[in-house]
Amino acid sequence: MSRAKLLADLKAASADYATAQRQLAAERFNVQHGIAHNLMFAESREHVAYHRWLGAHEAFATSAPKLAPKPTPKASDVAPRDPGAEAVADYWRR
């Protein structure tokens, strides 16, 4: 799958998950106030939507382009040692 399709799937899964969370909150409200409810269905739907969102997020995250490793510095790029500065630093460390 292309990264654009994975992003579209992630956005759709996010929207479905948000809807399921709102429906679950509404059903919990109904339970608290003694209104007819279908809490088990809402919990099941929220659970499934969460796992779909989790899978879509993982798929999108793994499709990210890998960064190239930084090249190691060459011996010529390393600053030359200054023996005089090292001697002064050693003197003051004592």
N, C-alpha and C positions, 0 to 999 in steps of 0.2 A: 504494500500500500504506500502511496506517496504521502509525504509529510502533510500536504494540504488536506488530503482525505482523512488522515488521522486527526488533524486539528478539528475538522468539521465533526467527526465522530465524538471527539472529546467535548466540543461545545454542545452537541445534542445530548450527550450523556449528562453533562452538567445541568442542562435545563430540565431533563427528566428527573434528575436527583432532587433538584430544588422543588419541583412540583410534588414529588413524593413526600418530601419533608413537610411541605405545607399541608398536604392532605393528612399526613400522620398527626400533625399538630391539631388540625380541625377535629379529627376523630378522638384524640385525647381530650379535647375540650368537651366534645359530646359525652364522653364517658363521665367526666367530672360533674357534668350538669344533668345527668340522667336522661339524655336525649338518645334516641335510637342510634346505634353506631355499628361499625364493622371494623373494629380495631385490629383484629387478626389480619384481615386483608391489607389494611393500610401498612401494618408493620412488615408484612411479607413483601409488599411492593417497594417499600422504602429500602429494605434489605437488598433486594435484587437490583434496584437502581444504583445503590451505593457500590455494589460489586461490579456493575457494568461501568460506572464512572471510574472505579479504581483500575480496571483493566484498560480502559481507553487512555487514562493518564499514563499508565506504565508503558503502553505501546507508543504513545507520543514522546515520552521522555527517552525511550531507547532509540528513537529514530533521529535524535538530535545529531548534528554533524560533530564528529570528533575533532578536537583541537590538535593541531600538529605539535609534537613535542619540541621544546626549545632546544636549539643546537647547543652542544657543549662548547665552551670557549676553547680556542686553540691556545697552544703554548705561547704563541706570539702575541695573543690578545691579553695575556695576564700581565699585570703591572710588574716591572722589574723591582727586585728587592733593593732597599736602600740600607746598607750595613751601618751607616752613620746614625740614621734615625732609629734603627733597632738598638744600637748601643746606648743611645740616650734614653730610650724607653726602658731598657734593662736597668740602667742606673737608677732611674726614678722609681722603679718597681721595688727596689730593695728596701 
